[in-house]
Amino acid sequence: MRTTKTLSAPPLPSPSLSKPSAGGRTDATASGASETSPATGPFFTVRQIAERHPAFGVRTLRHWITNAAPRHAWKDRRAVILPGNGFDTVMVRVGRRIFINEAALLAWLARGSTQGSKLDR
């Protein structure tokens, strides 16, 4: 007769944002979260944002996501770094999933994403 063992993981500590850690920072800052990331507000997937705002297609949102961070490219046989469009301040990546803060998206659009445009050059 076989007996099966059930393995259980130890309980995870509950995060408390008000309790400072050893370095004097709160747990959210100590865990590596940056101040520029959207930490509050309603988050939606790419498809949900496209449904809520018909002006933004899924392909447009994915284009903004792809060009969010600075990236390497070749120009005139030289390696150059293309600037990002700043969309990384609007989204949060959790594994492969991407969540977009709706309020931060609208604010990003209001201030304009001219960082990587040809008008700046």
N, CA, C and O atoms as a Tinker XYZ file with bonds, in Angstrom:
   484  protein
     1  N      0.839000   -1.179000    0.000000    73     2
     2  CA     0.000000    0.000000    0.000000    64     1     3
     3  C      0.885000    1.243000    0.000000    63     2     4     5
     4  O      1.792000    1.383000    0.820000    81     3
     5  N      0.598000    2.135000   -0.934000    73     3     6
     6  CA     1.386000    3.353000   -1.043000    64     5     7
     7  C      0.765000    4.462000   -0.218000    63     6     8     9
     8  O     -0.454000    4.617000   -0.149000    81     7
     9  N      1.631000    5.213000    0.395000    73     7    10
    10  CA     1.158000    6.406000    1.101000    64     9    11
    11  C      1.691000    7.618000    0.370000    63    10    12    13
    12  O      2.846000    7.639000   -0.055000    81    11
    13  N      0.872000    8.599000    0.229000    73    11    14
    14  CA     1.306000    9.815000   -0.444000    64    13    15
    15  C      1.572000   10.892000    0.583000    63    14    16    17
    16  O      0.811000   11.085000    1.532000    81    15
    17  N      2.659000   11.577000    0.370000    73    15    18
    18  CA     2.997000   12.692000    1.240000    64    17    19
    19  C      2.538000   13.969000    0.584000    63    18    20    21
    20  O      2.723000   14.165000   -0.617000    81    19
    21  N      1.953000   14.816000    1.354000    73    19    22
    22  CA     1.599000   16.132000    0.841000    64    21    23
    23  C      2.637000   17.117000    1.327000    63    22    24    25
    24  O      2.903000   17.233000    2.524000    81    23
    25  N      3.203000   17.808000    0.396000    73    23    26
    26  CA     4.207000   18.815000    0.734000    64    25    27
    27  C      3.535000   20.163000    0.802000    63    26    28    29
    28  O      2.751000   20.531000   -0.073000    81    27
    29  N      3.841000   20.870000    1.819000    73    27    30
    30  CA     3.274000   22.215000    1.935000    64    29    31
    31  C      4.419000   23.204000    2.093000    63    30    32    33
    32  O      5.392000   22.962000    2.807000    81    31
    33  N      4.269000   24.303000    1.413000    73    31    34
    34  CA     5.274000   25.360000    1.488000    64    33    35
    35  C      5.083000   26.146000    2.777000    63    34    36    37
    36  O      3.967000   26.240000    3.288000    81    35
    37  N      6.151000   26.702000    3.299000    73    35    38
    38  CA     5.994000   27.530000    4.496000    64    37    39
    39  C      5.152000   28.756000    4.160000    63    38    40    41
    40  O      5.188000   29.232000    3.025000    81    39
    41  N      4.408000   29.268000    5.111000    73    39    42
    42  CA     3.559000   30.431000    4.834000    64    41    43
    43  C      4.399000   31.650000    4.473000    63    42    44    45
    44  O      5.464000   31.883000    5.045000    81    43
    45  N      3.907000   32.410000    3.529000    73    43    46
    46  CA     4.599000   33.627000    3.114000    64    45    47
    47  C      4.299000   34.761000    4.090000    63    46    48    49
    48  O      3.177000   34.872000    4.585000    81    47
    49  N      5.277000   35.589000    4.366000    73    47    50
    50  CA     5.002000   36.731000    5.254000    64    49    51
    51  C      4.096000   37.720000    4.532000    63    50    52    53
    52  O      4.245000   37.959000    3.333000    81    51
    53  N      3.174000   38.279000    5.263000    73    51    54
    54  CA     2.276000   39.261000    4.651000    64    53    55
    55  C      3.005000   40.589000    4.539000    63    54    56    57
    56  O      3.594000   41.063000    5.511000    81    55
    57  N      2.967000   41.197000    3.344000    73    55    58
    58  CA     3.684000   42.469000    3.176000    64    57    59
    59  C      2.956000   43.598000    3.885000    63    58    60    61
    60  O      1.731000   43.708000    3.827000    81    59
    61  N      3.721000   44.413000    4.541000    73    59    62
    62  CA     3.182000   45.576000    5.220000    64    61    63
    63  C      3.935000   46.789000    4.718000    63    62    64    65
    64  O      5.141000   46.910000    4.932000    81    63
    65  N      3.232000   47.686000    4.053000    73    63    66
    66  CA     3.897000   48.837000    3.471000    64    65    67
    67  C      4.249000   49.900000    4.493000    63    66    68    69
    68  O      5.087000   50.762000    4.225000    81    67
    69  N      3.631000   49.854000    5.646000    73    67    70
    70  CA     3.892000   50.890000    6.635000    64    69    71
    71  C      5.063000   50.546000    7.548000    63    70    72    73
    72  O      5.620000   51.431000    8.198000    81    71
    73  N      5.445000   49.262000    7.605000    73    71    74
    74  CA     6.521000   48.851000    8.484000    64    73    75
    75  C      7.868000   49.061000    7.801000    63    74    76    77
    76  O      8.114000   48.457000    6.757000    81    75
    77  N      8.748000   49.896000    8.351000    73    75    78
    78  CA    10.045000   50.108000    7.715000    64    77    79
    79  C     10.934000   48.882000    7.866000    63    78    80    81
    80  O     10.829000   48.151000    8.851000    81    79
    81  N     11.803000   48.660000    6.895000    73    79    82
    82  CA    12.731000   47.545000    6.955000    64    81    83
    83  C     14.004000   47.981000    7.673000    63    82    84    85
    84  O     14.064000   49.066000    8.252000    81    83
    85  N     15.009000   47.128000    7.629000    73    83    86
    86  CA    16.244000   47.410000    8.363000    64    85    87
    87  C     16.940000   48.659000    7.835000    63    86    88    89
    88  O     17.601000   49.364000    8.598000    81    87
    89  N     16.801000   48.944000    6.533000    73    87    90
    90  CA    17.469000   50.106000    5.964000    64    89    91
    91  C     16.690000   51.396000    6.167000    63    90    92    93
    92  O     17.131000   52.453000    5.717000    81    91
    93  N     15.550000   51.334000    6.831000    73    91    94
    94  CA    14.754000   52.519000    7.077000    64    93    95
    95  C     13.751000   52.812000    5.976000    63    94    96    97
    96  O     12.954000   53.743000    6.092000    81    95
    97  N     13.785000   52.015000    4.897000    73    95    98
    98  CA    12.834000   52.206000    3.812000    64    97    99
    99  C     11.630000   51.312000    4.033000    63    98   100   101
   100  O     11.694000   50.344000    4.792000    81    99
   101  N     10.539000   51.638000    3.372000    73    99   102
   102  CA     9.371000   50.779000    3.473000    64   101   103
   103  C      9.596000   49.524000    2.659000    63   102   104   105
   104  O     10.506000   49.490000    1.831000    81   103
   105  N      8.793000   48.488000    2.868000    73   103   106
   106  CA     8.977000   47.212000    2.194000    64   105   107
   107  C      8.849000   47.338000    0.687000    63   106   108   109
   108  O      9.550000   46.631000   -0.038000    81   107
   109  N      7.986000   48.206000    0.186000    73   107   110
   110  CA     7.808000   48.345000   -1.260000    64   109   111
   111  C      9.069000   48.880000   -1.915000    63   110   112   113
   112  O      9.428000   48.442000   -3.008000    81   111
   113  N      9.746000   49.815000   -1.272000    73   111   114
   114  CA    10.967000   50.370000   -1.834000    64   113   115
   115  C     12.126000   49.417000   -1.622000    63   114   116   117
   116  O     12.995000   49.304000   -2.486000    81   115
   117  N     12.157000   48.733000   -0.498000    73   115   118
   118  CA    13.247000   47.822000   -0.211000    64   117   119
   119  C     13.214000   46.604000   -1.113000    63   118   120   121
   120  O     14.261000   46.006000   -1.360000    81   119
   121  N     12.047000   46.213000   -1.614000    73   119   122
   122  CA    11.957000   45.022000   -2.441000    64   121   123
   123  C     12.381000   45.278000   -3.874000    63   122   124   125
   124  O     12.417000   44.340000   -4.671000    81   123
   125  N     12.702000   46.506000   -4.230000    73   123   126
   126  CA    13.192000   46.794000   -5.561000    64   125   127
   127  C     12.200000   47.545000   -6.419000    63   126   128   129
   128  O     12.490000   47.802000   -7.588000    81   127
   129  N     11.058000   47.903000   -5.901000    73   127   130
   130  CA    10.091000   48.661000   -6.696000    64   129   131
   131  C     10.600000   50.077000   -6.879000    63   130   132   133
   132  O     11.038000   50.720000   -5.925000    81   131
   133  N     10.540000   50.552000   -8.092000    73   131   134
   134  CA    11.035000   51.901000   -8.345000    64   133   135
   135  C      9.934000   52.916000   -8.120000    63   134   136   137
   136  O      8.746000   52.596000   -8.145000    81   135
   137  N     10.362000   54.148000   -7.900000    73   135   138
   138  CA     9.392000   55.200000   -7.651000    64   137   139
   139  C      8.651000   55.607000   -8.922000    63   138   140   141
   140  O      7.574000   56.197000   -8.843000    81   139
   141  N      9.211000   55.301000  -10.091000    73   139   142
   142  CA     8.573000   55.692000  -11.336000    64   141   143
   143  C      7.524000   54.695000  -11.804000    63   142   144   145
   144  O      6.736000   55.006000  -12.697000    81   143
   145  N      7.499000   53.507000  -11.219000    73   143   146
   146  CA     6.519000   52.518000  -11.657000    64   145   147
   147  C      5.145000   52.877000  -11.103000    63   146   148   149
   148  O      5.035000   53.386000   -9.987000    81   147
   149  N      4.099000   52.614000  -11.881000    73   147   150
   150  CA     2.748000   52.931000  -11.412000    64   149   151
   151  C      2.332000   51.944000  -10.337000    63   150   152   153
   152  O      2.042000   50.787000  -10.642000    81   151
   153  N      2.297000   52.373000   -9.102000    73   151   154
   154  CA     2.014000   51.470000   -7.994000    64   153   155
   155  C      0.538000   51.457000   -7.606000    63   154   156   157
   156  O      0.084000   50.510000   -6.965000    81   155
   157  N     -0.205000   52.466000   -7.973000    73   155   158
   158  CA    -1.605000   52.516000   -7.601000    64   157   159
   159  C     -2.462000   52.716000   -8.828000    63   158   160   161
   160  O     -1.967000   53.052000   -9.904000    81   159
   161  N     -3.734000   52.509000   -8.658000    73   159   162
   162  CA    -4.656000   52.747000   -9.756000    64   161   163
   163  C     -5.178000   51.456000  -10.345000    63   162   164   165
   164  O     -4.667000   50.376000  -10.046000    81   163
   165  N     -6.177000   51.562000  -11.167000    73   163   166
   166  CA    -6.724000   50.352000  -11.797000    64   165   167
   167  C     -5.801000   49.860000  -12.917000    63   166   168   169
   168  O     -5.375000   50.633000  -13.775000    81   167
   169  N     -5.508000   48.578000  -12.887000    73   167   170
   170  CA    -4.670000   47.969000  -13.905000    64   169   171
   171  C     -5.526000   47.123000  -14.830000    63   170   172   173
   172  O     -6.461000   46.453000  -14.390000    81   171
   173  N     -5.195000   47.159000  -16.121000    73   171   174
   174  CA    -5.925000   46.399000  -17.116000    64   173   175
   175  C     -4.930000   45.728000  -18.052000    63   174   176   177
   176  O     -3.792000   46.177000  -18.186000    81   175
   177  N     -5.365000   44.647000  -18.700000    73   175   178
   178  CA    -4.537000   44.000000  -19.699000    64   177   179
   179  C     -4.586000   44.810000  -20.982000    63   178   180   181
   180  O     -5.343000   45.774000  -21.089000    81   179
   181  N     -3.777000   44.416000  -21.952000    73   179   182
   182  CA    -3.720000   45.141000  -23.223000    64   181   183
   183  C     -5.078000   45.080000  -23.920000    63   182   184   185
   184  O     -5.554000   46.094000  -24.430000    81   183
   185  N     -5.696000   43.921000  -23.947000    73   183   186
   186  CA    -7.001000   43.782000  -24.597000    64   185   187
   187  C     -8.078000   44.599000  -23.884000    63   186   188   189
   188  O     -8.938000   45.196000  -24.532000    81   187
   189  N     -8.030000   44.627000  -22.558000    73   187   190
   190  CA    -9.029000   45.391000  -21.809000    64   189   191
   191  C     -8.892000   46.884000  -22.086000    63   190   192   193
   192  O     -9.898000   47.582000  -22.215000    81   191
   193  N     -7.653000   47.383000  -22.178000    73   191   194
   194  CA    -7.458000   48.805000  -22.500000    64   193   195
   195  C     -7.969000   49.089000  -23.900000    63   194   196   197
   196  O     -8.597000   50.122000  -24.131000    81   195
   197  N     -7.708000   48.182000  -24.844000    73   195   198
   198  CA    -8.177000   48.377000  -26.219000    64   197   199
   199  C     -9.703000   48.379000  -26.279000    63   198   200   201
   200  O    -10.281000   49.097000  -27.095000    81   199
   201  N    -10.361000   47.595000  -25.438000    73   199   202
   202  CA   -11.824000   47.577000  -25.403000    64   201   203
   203  C    -12.376000   48.837000  -24.732000    63   202   204   205
   204  O    -13.392000   49.379000  -25.167000    81   203
   205  N    -11.708000   49.298000  -23.678000    73   203   206
   206  CA   -12.189000   50.481000  -22.950000    64   205   207
   207  C    -11.955000   51.768000  -23.729000    63   206   208   209
   208  O    -12.726000   52.720000  -23.606000    81   207
   209  N    -10.888000   51.800000  -24.534000    73   207   210
   210  CA   -10.534000   52.987000  -25.319000    64   209   211
   211  C    -10.368000   52.555000  -26.776000    63   210   212   213
   212  O     -9.274000   52.148000  -27.168000    81   211
   213  N    -11.415000   52.631000  -27.576000    73   211   214
   214  CA   -11.339000   52.150000  -28.965000    64   213   215
   215  C    -10.315000   52.890000  -29.829000    63   214   216   217
   216  O     -9.947000   52.390000  -30.892000    81   215
   217  N     -9.853000   54.044000  -29.409000    73   215   218
   218  CA    -8.849000   54.771000  -30.188000    64   217   219
   219  C     -7.512000   54.046000  -30.185000    63   218   220   221
   220  O     -6.707000   54.252000  -31.093000    81   219
   221  N     -7.254000   53.207000  -29.196000    73   219   222
   222  CA    -5.999000   52.468000  -29.086000    64   221   223
   223  C     -6.246000   51.025000  -29.480000    63   222   224   225
   224  O     -6.979000   50.307000  -28.800000    81   223
   225  N     -5.643000   50.605000  -30.563000    73   223   226
   226  CA    -5.742000   49.209000  -30.965000    64   225   227
   227  C     -4.749000   48.363000  -30.191000    63   226   228   229
   228  O     -3.820000   48.885000  -29.574000    81   227
   229  N     -4.949000   47.070000  -30.229000    73   227   230
   230  CA    -4.028000   46.154000  -29.561000    64   229   231
   231  C     -2.648000   46.258000  -30.194000    63   230   232   233
   232  O     -1.638000   46.225000  -29.490000    81   231
   233  N     -2.595000   46.384000  -31.515000    73   231   234
   234  CA    -1.297000   46.495000  -32.193000    64   233   235
   235  C     -0.572000   47.785000  -31.786000    63   234   236   237
   236  O      0.647000   47.778000  -31.616000    81   235
   237  N     -1.300000   48.873000  -31.631000    73   235   238
   238  CA    -0.683000   50.131000  -31.209000    64   237   239
   239  C     -0.117000   50.011000  -29.804000    63   238   240   241
   240  O      1.007000   50.444000  -29.550000    81   239
   241  N     -0.883000   49.428000  -28.890000    73   239   242
   242  CA    -0.416000   49.257000  -27.513000    64   241   243
   243  C      0.814000   48.359000  -27.471000    63   242   244   245
   244  O      1.764000   48.649000  -26.743000    81   243
   245  N      0.811000   47.281000  -28.235000    73   243   246
   246  CA     1.971000   46.384000  -28.261000    64   245   247
   247  C      3.196000   47.073000  -28.877000    63   246   248   249
   248  O      4.327000   46.795000  -28.476000    81   247
   249  N      2.981000   47.953000  -29.831000    73   247   250
   250  CA     4.091000   48.727000  -30.401000    64   249   251
   251  C      4.696000   49.641000  -29.334000    63   250   252   253
   252  O      5.917000   49.740000  -29.212000    81   251
   253  N      3.840000   50.302000  -28.569000    73   251   254
   254  CA     4.336000   51.161000  -27.489000    64   253   255
   255  C      5.088000   50.337000  -26.448000    63   254   256   257
   256  O      6.109000   50.784000  -25.927000    81   255
   257  N      4.592000   49.135000  -26.140000    73   255   258
   258  CA     5.243000   48.271000  -25.152000    64   257   259
   259  C      6.619000   47.848000  -25.658000    63   258   260   261
   260  O      7.589000   47.870000  -24.900000    81   259
   261  N      6.713000   47.466000  -26.923000    73   259   262
   262  CA     7.980000   47.020000  -27.495000    64   261   263
   263  C      9.022000   48.134000  -27.477000    63   262   264   265
   264  O     10.203000   47.878000  -27.239000    81   263
   265  N      8.593000   49.354000  -27.725000    73   263   266
   266  CA     9.522000   50.480000  -27.788000    64   265   267
   267  C      9.608000   51.261000  -26.486000    63   266   268   269
   268  O     10.052000   52.409000  -26.491000    81   267
   269  N      9.198000   50.674000  -25.381000    73   267   270
   270  CA     9.166000   51.384000  -24.103000    64   269   271
   271  C     10.559000   51.677000  -23.563000    63   270   272   273
   272  O     10.810000   52.777000  -23.069000    81   271
   273  N     11.452000   50.725000  -23.649000    73   271   274
   274  CA    12.783000   50.878000  -23.060000    64   273   275
   275  C     13.805000   51.218000  -24.146000    63   274   276   277
   276  O     13.578000   50.921000  -25.319000    81   275
   277  N     14.915000   51.830000  -23.774000    73   275   278
   278  CA    15.973000   52.063000  -24.757000    64   277   279
   279  C     16.477000   50.730000  -25.319000    63   278   280   281
   280  O     16.532000   49.726000  -24.608000    81   279
   281  N     16.842000   50.736000  -26.603000    73   279   282
   282  CA    17.253000   49.499000  -27.242000    64   281   283
   283  C     18.419000   49.765000  -28.191000    63   282   284   285
   284  O     18.640000   50.896000  -28.626000    81   283
   285  N     19.153000   48.709000  -28.500000    73   283   286
   286  CA    20.317000   48.802000  -29.371000    64   285   287
   287  C     19.885000   48.651000  -30.828000    63   286   288   289
   288  O     18.971000   47.885000  -31.136000    81   287
   289  N     20.544000   49.381000  -31.717000    73   287   290
   290  CA    20.296000   49.290000  -33.148000    64   289   291
   291  C     21.587000   49.626000  -33.880000    63   290   292   293
   292  O     22.568000   50.057000  -33.274000    81   291
   293  N     21.572000   49.422000  -35.192000    73   291   294
   294  CA    22.728000   49.742000  -36.029000    64   293   295
   295  C     22.365000   50.875000  -36.969000    63   294   296   297
   296  O     21.307000   50.856000  -37.598000    81   295
   297  N     23.247000   51.865000  -37.064000    73   295   298
   298  CA    23.062000   52.970000  -37.985000    64   297   299
   299  C     24.428000   53.322000  -38.559000    63   298   300   301
   300  O     25.365000   53.602000  -37.811000    81   299
   301  N     24.542000   53.309000  -39.875000    73   299   302
   302  CA    25.808000   53.596000  -40.550000    64   301   303
   303  C     26.940000   52.702000  -40.041000    63   302   304   305
   304  O     28.054000   53.166000  -39.797000    81   303
   305  N     26.635000   51.424000  -39.886000    73   303   306
   306  CA    27.594000   50.411000  -39.428000    64   305   307
   307  C     28.141000   50.677000  -38.032000    63   306   308   309
   308  O     29.223000   50.205000  -37.684000    81   307
   309  N     27.400000   51.426000  -37.243000    73   307   310
   310  CA    27.795000   51.690000  -35.852000    64   309   311
   311  C     26.640000   51.314000  -34.943000    63   310   312   313
   312  O     25.473000   51.469000  -35.304000    81   311
   313  N     26.970000   50.824000  -33.776000    73   311   314
   314  CA    25.949000   50.508000  -32.790000    64   313   315
   315  C     25.482000   51.794000  -32.120000    63   314   316   317
   316  O     26.295000   52.583000  -31.640000    81   315
   317  N     24.186000   51.998000  -32.092000    73   315   318
   318  CA    23.607000   53.174000  -31.429000    64   317   319
   319  C     22.521000   52.690000  -30.481000    63   318   320   321
   320  O     22.014000   51.576000  -30.611000    81   319
   321  N     22.181000   53.530000  -29.541000    73   319   322
   322  CA    21.101000   53.229000  -28.611000    64   321   323
   323  C     19.928000   54.141000  -28.932000    63   322   324   325
   324  O     20.039000   55.365000  -28.880000    81   323
   325  N     18.804000   53.521000  -29.264000    73   323   326
   326  CA    17.590000   54.283000  -29.532000    64   325   327
   327  C     16.876000   54.545000  -28.219000    63   326   328   329
   328  O     16.713000   53.621000  -27.422000    81   327
   329  N     16.449000   55.769000  -27.968000    73   327   330
   330  CA    15.758000   56.050000  -26.702000    64   329   331
   331  C     14.386000   55.401000  -26.667000    63   330   332   333
   332  O     13.755000   55.199000  -27.705000    81   331
   333  N     13.936000   55.080000  -25.481000    73   331   334
   334  CA    12.600000   54.527000  -25.325000    64   333   335
   335  C     11.556000   55.628000  -25.373000    63   334   336   337
   336  O     11.878000   56.816000  -25.350000    81   335
   337  N     10.298000   55.209000  -25.440000    73   335   338
   338  CA     9.218000   56.190000  -25.522000    64   337   339
   339  C      8.630000   56.550000  -24.157000    63   338   340   341
   340  O      7.730000   57.388000  -24.084000    81   339
   341  N      9.112000   55.943000  -23.087000    73   339   342
   342  CA     8.622000   56.262000  -21.753000    64   341   343
   343  C      7.401000   55.479000  -21.332000    63   342   344   345
   344  O      6.852000   55.732000  -20.260000    81   343
   345  N      6.955000   54.528000  -22.148000    73   343   346
   346  CA     5.760000   53.754000  -21.829000    64   345   347
   347  C      5.988000   52.811000  -20.652000    63   346   348   349
   348  O      5.026000   52.315000  -20.066000    81   347
   349  N      7.248000   52.557000  -20.299000    73   347   350
   350  CA     7.524000   51.681000  -19.166000    64   349   351
   351  C      7.068000   52.282000  -17.839000    63   350   352   353
   352  O      6.964000   51.560000  -16.848000    81   351
   353  N      6.794000   53.584000  -17.796000    73   351   354
   354  CA     6.253000   54.194000  -16.581000    64   353   355
   355  C      4.759000   53.942000  -16.442000    63   354   356   357
   356  O      4.178000   54.215000  -15.392000    81   355
   357  N      4.137000   53.428000  -17.488000    73   355   358
   358  CA     2.687000   53.200000  -17.525000    64   357   359
   359  C      2.345000   51.752000  -17.235000    63   358   360   361
   360  O      1.236000   51.457000  -16.789000    81   359
   361  N      3.284000   50.838000  -17.482000    73   359   362
   362  CA     2.967000   49.417000  -17.405000    64   361   363
   363  C      3.766000   48.711000  -16.327000    63   362   364   365
   364  O      4.798000   49.196000  -15.862000    81   363
   365  N      3.252000   47.546000  -15.945000    73   363   366
   366  CA     3.910000   46.676000  -14.982000    64   365   367
   367  C      3.955000   45.288000  -15.601000    63   366   368   369
   368  O      2.940000   44.778000  -16.076000    81   367
   369  N      5.132000   44.682000  -15.593000    73   367   370
   370  CA     5.267000   43.315000  -16.103000    64   369   371
   371  C      5.287000   42.347000  -14.935000    63   370   372   373
   372  O      6.038000   42.514000  -13.974000    81   371
   373  N      4.441000   41.329000  -15.043000    73   371   374
   374  CA     4.417000   40.249000  -14.062000    64   373   375
   375  C      4.576000   38.966000  -14.868000    63   374   376   377
   376  O      3.610000   38.448000  -15.429000    81   375
   377  N      5.794000   38.467000  -14.918000    73   375   378
   378  CA     6.074000   37.335000  -15.782000    64   377   379
   379  C      5.915000   37.768000  -17.227000    63   378   380   381
   380  O      6.548000   38.729000  -17.665000    81   379
   381  N      5.066000   37.058000  -17.975000    73   379   382
   382  CA     4.796000   37.432000  -19.361000    64   381   383
   383  C      3.616000   38.368000  -19.483000    63   382   384   385
   384  O      3.385000   38.951000  -20.543000    81   383
   385  N      2.872000   38.516000  -18.410000    73   383   386
   386  CA     1.676000   39.362000  -18.456000    64   385   387
   387  C      2.064000   40.823000  -18.326000    63   386   388   389
   388  O      3.021000   41.170000  -17.635000    81   387
   389  N      1.311000   41.665000  -18.997000    73   387   390
   390  CA     1.552000   43.103000  -18.939000    64   389   391
   391  C      0.273000   43.770000  -18.477000    63   390   392   393
   392  O     -0.791000   43.568000  -19.064000    81   391
   393  N      0.378000   44.560000  -17.430000    73   391   394
   394  CA    -0.761000   45.295000  -16.893000    64   393   395
   395  C     -0.491000   46.784000  -17.087000    63   394   396   397
   396  O      0.613000   47.271000  -16.845000    81   395
   397  N     -1.517000   47.483000  -17.525000    73   395   398
   398  CA    -1.374000   48.907000  -17.832000    64   397   399
   399  C     -2.239000   49.709000  -16.871000    63   398   400   401
   400  O     -3.419000   49.411000  -16.687000    81   399
   401  N     -1.649000   50.716000  -16.268000    73   399   402
   402  CA    -2.365000   51.620000  -15.389000    64   401   403
   403  C     -3.094000   52.627000  -16.276000    63   402   404   405
   404  O     -2.463000   53.390000  -17.007000    81   403
   405  N     -4.416000   52.624000  -16.206000    73   403   406
   406  CA    -5.215000   53.454000  -17.101000    64   405   407
   407  C     -4.974000   54.950000  -16.871000    63   406   408   409
   408  O     -4.844000   55.711000  -17.829000    81   407
   409  N     -4.916000   55.364000  -15.625000    73   407   410
   410  CA    -4.699000   56.782000  -15.325000    64   409   411
   411  C     -3.316000   57.237000  -15.792000    63   410   412   413
   412  O     -3.169000   58.337000  -16.323000    81   411
   413  N     -2.300000   56.384000  -15.593000    73   411   414
   414  CA    -0.949000   56.728000  -16.035000    64   413   415
   415  C     -0.857000   56.750000  -17.558000    63   414   416   417
   416  O     -0.108000   57.548000  -18.121000    81   415
   417  N     -1.613000   55.879000  -18.228000    73   415   418
   418  CA    -1.634000   55.876000  -19.695000    64   417   419
   419  C     -2.185000   57.187000  -20.235000    63   418   420   421
   420  O     -1.621000   57.772000  -21.160000    81   419
   421  N     -3.286000   57.644000  -19.657000    73   419   422
   422  CA    -3.881000   58.898000  -20.115000    64   421   423
   423  C     -2.981000   60.088000  -19.813000    63   422   424   425
   424  O     -2.908000   61.028000  -20.604000    81   423
   425  N     -2.290000   60.055000  -18.665000    73   423   426
   426  CA    -1.343000   61.123000  -18.336000    64   425   427
   427  C     -0.149000   61.096000  -19.284000    63   426   428   429
   428  O      0.337000   62.150000  -19.692000    81   427
   429  N      0.333000   59.894000  -19.643000    73   427   430
   430  CA     1.447000   59.752000  -20.585000    64   429   431
   431  C      1.070000   60.325000  -21.947000    63   430   432   433
   432  O      1.878000   60.988000  -22.598000    81   431
   433  N     -0.158000   60.066000  -22.369000    73   431   434
   434  CA    -0.619000   60.615000  -23.644000    64   433   435
   435  C     -0.766000   62.131000  -23.578000    63   434   436   437
   436  O     -0.468000   62.829000  -24.547000    81   435
   437  N     -1.225000   62.640000  -22.435000    73   435   438
   438  CA    -1.436000   64.085000  -22.290000    64   437   439
   439  C     -0.121000   64.853000  -22.355000    63   438   440   441
   440  O     -0.064000   65.934000  -22.941000    81   439
   441  N      0.943000   64.300000  -21.752000    73   439   442
   442  CA     2.222000   65.019000  -21.792000    64   441   443
   443  C      2.980000   64.740000  -23.077000    63   442   444   445
   444  O      3.965000   65.416000  -23.373000    81   443
   445  N      2.530000   63.741000  -23.852000    73   443   446
   446  CA     3.143000   63.456000  -25.150000    64   445   447
   447  C      4.354000   62.578000  -25.028000    63   446   448   449
   448  O      5.112000   62.675000  -24.063000    81   447
   449  N      4.534000   61.740000  -25.983000    73   447   450
   450  CA     5.693000   60.844000  -25.962000    64   449   451
   451  C      6.690000   61.327000  -26.998000    63   450   452   453
   452  O      6.954000   60.627000  -27.976000    81   451
   453  N      7.249000   62.511000  -26.799000    73   451   454
   454  CA     8.166000   63.108000  -27.757000    64   453   455
   455  C      9.616000   62.738000  -27.496000    63   454   456   457
   456  O     10.505000   63.201000  -28.210000    81   455
   457  N      9.871000   61.916000  -26.491000    73   455   458
   458  CA    11.248000   61.580000  -26.155000    64   457   459
   459  C     11.962000   60.896000  -27.314000    63   458   460   461
   460  O     13.128000   61.191000  -27.577000    81   459
   461  N     11.290000   59.996000  -28.004000    73   459   462
   462  CA    11.941000   59.273000  -29.088000    64   461   463
   463  C     11.523000   59.746000  -30.463000    63   462   464   465
   464  O     11.811000   59.062000  -31.445000    81   463
   465  N     10.867000   60.870000  -30.578000    73   463   466
   466  CA    10.374000   61.303000  -31.888000    64   465   467
   467  C     11.454000   62.015000  -32.677000    63   466   468   469
   468  O     12.477000   62.417000  -32.122000    81   467
   469  N     11.228000   62.168000  -33.959000    73   467   470
   470  CA    12.181000   62.839000  -34.837000    64   469   471
   471  C     12.187000   64.342000  -34.624000    63   470   472   473
   472  O     13.115000   65.020000  -35.065000    81   471
   473  N     11.169000   64.877000  -33.958000    73   471   474
   474  CA    11.101000   66.312000  -33.731000    64   473   475
   475  C     12.172000   66.801000  -32.759000    63   474   476   477
   476  O     12.555000   67.970000  -32.803000    81   475
   477  N     12.656000   65.925000  -31.886000    73   475   478
   478  CA    13.660000   66.317000  -30.891000    64   477   479
   479  C     15.047000   66.453000  -31.484000    63   478   480   481
   480  O     15.906000   67.093000  -30.878000    81   479
   481  N     15.292000   65.881000  -32.630000    73   479   482
   482  CA    16.648000   65.850000  -33.190000    64   481   483
   483  C     16.975000   67.079000  -33.973000    63   482   484
   484  O     18.079000   67.197000  -34.504000    81   483
